[in-house]
Amino acid sequence: MPPCHPLDVAKQTLAEKLPALSVEQRQAEVRLLVEAVFQLPYSALLTKSADFFTTEAFQPAWQQLHTLLEDRTIHRTPLQYLLKQAWFLGRPFFVSPAVLIPRPETELLVEAALGLITPSAKAEAPFRWADVGTGSGCLAISLALALQEHYPSVQFTGIATDISTEALQVAQHNADELKVASQAIAFLLADVLTPLDTSEKPPVGLDLILSNPPYISPILAPTLAPEVLKHEPAGALFSGDCGFEVVRKLIIQASIALKPDGFLLIEVGSGMAKTVADWAVTQASFTVLSVWSDYAGHERFLTLQRKG
Ligand SMILES: C[S@@+](CC[C@H](N)C(=O)[O-])C[C@H]1O[C@@H](n2cnc3c(N)ncnc32)[C@H](O)[C@@H]1O
């Protein structure tokens, strides 16, 4: 049998076993998998012939490639969990099944938060913010690093909460790996903004809160891809009350934790934005500054402001 090139093996396996992947997704997965296993950049992989990979030295890599392809295609493990890495705003984040895999549209929350940190807000140091349901820490860490880089002379203090101890450990690990200044983010085990350790005080006087909370109704579980349903943490996906439970708690607790005129930025599911906006206005003291869309054009984000 002629020697096989690992790129061809990966391409063929994914095409046969995961035909629903788009060509672009398949190409990206093949590249990342083979680069990780053979520890060569894609450009180098492309220029090597199949013979190059037949040496004894590559036997463990071939074994690993077959195991990963099996996990990906039979068990439907997401690629990011296999590689233990997901990219968010141009940075690599360690991910484990204890945390949601960061999604590209969530990056919009960081951009929106940075847009709200106006020159007057910056002058009023220290500027205090919180990320509720931090998971891998992607939002909190990206925001802290952007603030560190762009406003080195302004004091910002962040709090990143999660109800999962394992998620907080992942977030802390990412903060260390990505060199966030140790005083820039305090990680807090909390139900939204209420610390689970009752000796800790809930944060108050915040200028800004951002959150991508769990918002999927458990009724929708059968509609999710196996990669999501079987592998991502249920606590990061589902929220009772048709997906609204954590969002509702967030609005109530944020209306207490924020300063007057402070901002609350929330990501929600498709079709939820109007209900959340109505609720924030009628049941809590918020004004809706904007409802904005994800890359697919669905209204998925709200910018709320606590009334002064
Ligand atoms: C959708 S994930 C978002 C993770 C990360 N911020 C991101 O955007 O990739 C929601 C996160 O909220 C956490 N969570 C769920 N319920 C919570 C609660 N009541 N209080 C605090 N965190 C909660 C989950 O553990 C999970 O890490």
The ligand as a Gaussian input file, in Angstrom:
#p B3LYP/6-31G(d) Opt

LIG

0 1
 C      -22.594000      30.710000      28.251000
 S      -21.283000      30.392000      29.380000
 C      -20.251000      31.807000      29.046000
 C      -18.805000      31.581000      29.343000
 C      -17.907000      32.718000      28.844000
 N      -18.251000      33.978000      29.450000
 C      -18.032000      32.829000      27.328000
 O      -18.651000      33.800000      26.869000
 O      -17.503000      31.965000      26.615000
 C      -22.093000      30.788000      30.899000
 C      -21.229000      30.674000      32.154000
 O      -22.051000      31.086000      33.256000
 C      -21.838000      30.228000      34.356000
 N      -23.060000      30.272000      35.162000
 C      -24.217000      29.579000      35.014000
 N      -25.112000      29.938000      35.967000
 C      -24.511000      30.884000      36.724000
 C      -24.905000      31.627000      37.858000
 N      -26.116000      31.477000      38.403000
 N      -24.029000      32.493000      38.386000
 C      -22.779000      32.645000      37.858000
 N      -22.342000      31.958000      36.786000
 C      -23.199000      31.100000      36.213000
 C      -21.542000      28.871000      33.743000
 O      -20.847000      28.051000      34.656000
 C      -20.741000      29.273000      32.511000
 O      -19.364000      29.305000      32.797000

